[in-house]
Structure formats: C-alpha cells, structure tokens
Amino acid sequence: MKNYLIIALMITAIAMIVIGISAKILPPALTGIGFIIIAILFYKNNL
C-alpha cells in the first residue's frame, strides 16, 4: 500500500513542479519539492 502512496506523491510532485515552472509561480514548485521529500522519507521507512 505504501508503494502506491510513494508513486502518487511522486507523480503529484512532478506535476506541481511543472505547473509552478510553466506558470512562473513559486508556491506549487516548493510544494512539489516538499512532496518529493515526503516520498523519500516514506520510501526509507518502507525498506
């Protein structure tokens, strides 16, 4: 189940970073980076 959460977080993070960069607004890009950090922590906890 955690694997699906990690995949969903990474897809959401990438989408938010792309949206933030294309619209030239910072908050979505920062949130995307935060989601990547959370996904990495979930991955480390899953091992």
N, C-alpha and C positions, 0 to 999 in steps of 0.2 A: 504493500500500500504506500509506503514511503517513497518508493521509486516513482510512482505516478505523481506524487506531490513534488518531487525534485524536478521531474520533466515539466510539469505545469509551471512551476516557478521559473525555470529557465526560459521557457517559451514566452511567458509574460514579461520577464526581464528584457529579453531581446526586443520584443515588440515595443516596450516602453522606451528603451534606449533609441530605437529607430525613430519613433514618433517624436521624442524630445529633440533629436538631432535635426530631423527634417523640418520641424516647426520652429527650430531655434529657441526652444524654451527649456530651461534648466530643470525644473522640478520632476518631470517624468523621467528624465535621464538619471537623476540622482536616485529616484525610487527604483529604477531598473537595476542600478548598481547595488542597492540595498537588497533587492530580491536575489541577486547573484550571491551575495554574501550569505544570506539565509539558506539558499540551496546548498552552498558548500558546507555550511555547518550541519545541515540535515544529512548530507552525504557522509561526512565524517562520523556522525553519530550512528549512521546506518551500518557502518562497517563492523 
